[in-house]
């Protein structure tokens, strides 16, 4: 049985592909999703572009909020995505 806390966590994330491109997605199981991307069983876009490296993640309380943030991430230019990733790295160093 899946515990309630695990079901209530949703993630928007970005990975960097082996050729340096970025992919944004959302999931309720980040570890499993990254593993799927690296096995080539995740998103079609990433097939043949692995291994991928998780470069950004943000937790949400609902799937709709995670999906909205994914759409936002996908709308960004490469430079803007790099800025989001850099800001996340700075935040990680503070905690």
C-alpha positions in Angstrom: 0.0 0.0 0.0 1.3 3.5 -0.9 1.3 5.9 2.0 -0.7 9.1 1.8 2.4 11.3 2.0 3.9 9.7 -1.1 0.7 10.1 -3.1 0.4 13.8 -2.2 3.9 14.8 -3.5 4.2 15.9 -7.1 7.3 17.1 -8.8 8.1 19.4 -11.8 11.6 18.7 -13.0 14.2 19.3 -15.6 16.9 16.9 -16.8 20.0 17.6 -18.9 20.5 15.1 -21.8 23.9 13.8 -22.7 24.1 16.3 -25.6 23.3 19.3 -23.3 19.6 19.8 -24.1 17.0 20.2 -21.4 13.8 18.3 -20.9 11.0 19.3 -18.5 8.4 17.0 -17.0 6.3 16.2 -14.0 5.8 13.1 -11.9 4.6 11.8 -8.6 7.7 9.5 -8.2 10.9 11.4 -9.2 13.3 8.6 -8.5 11.3 6.1 -10.6 10.8 8.7 -13.4 14.5 9.5 -13.7 15.3 5.8 -13.8 12.8 5.3 -16.6 14.3 8.1 -18.6 17.7 6.5 -18.2 16.4 3.1 -19.3 14.9 4.7 -22.4 11.3 3.8 -21.3 10.3 7.3 -20.3 9.4 10.1 -22.7 10.0 9.4 -26.4 12.0 12.7 -26.7 14.7 11.3 -24.4 15.2 8.0 -26.1 18.8 7.8 -27.3 19.6 11.0 -25.4 20.5 9.4 -22.1 21.8 9.1 -19.6 20.1 12.2 -18.2 21.1 14.2 -15.2 18.5 15.8 -12.9 19.3 19.5 -12.7 16.1 21.0 -11.3 13.2 19.8 -9.2 10.3 21.5 -7.4 7.7 19.9 -5.2 4.0 20.6 -5.4 1.0 19.5 -3.4 -1.2 18.7 -6.5 -0.7 17.3 -9.9 -2.3 20.3 -11.5 0.3 22.7 -9.9 3.2 20.4 -11.0 1.7 20.3 -14.6 1.4 24.1 -14.7 5.0 24.5 -13.6 6.1 22.0 -16.2 4.3 24.0 -18.9 6.0 27.2 -17.6 9.5 25.5 -17.7 8.9 24.3 -21.3 8.0 27.8 -22.3 11.4 29.2 -21.2 14.3 29.9 -23.5 17.5 27.9 -23.0 19.1 30.9 -21.2 16.0 31.3 -18.9 16.1 27.5 -18.1 19.8 27.9 -17.2 18.9 30.8 -14.9 16.2 28.7 -13.2 18.7 25.8 -12.7 21.4 28.2 -11.3 18.9 29.8 -8.9 17.9 26.3 -7.7 21.6 25.5 -7.1 22.0 28.6 -5.0 18.9 27.7 -2.9 20.3 24.2 -2.4 23.5 25.6 -1.0 21.6 27.8 1.5 19.8 24.8 3.1 
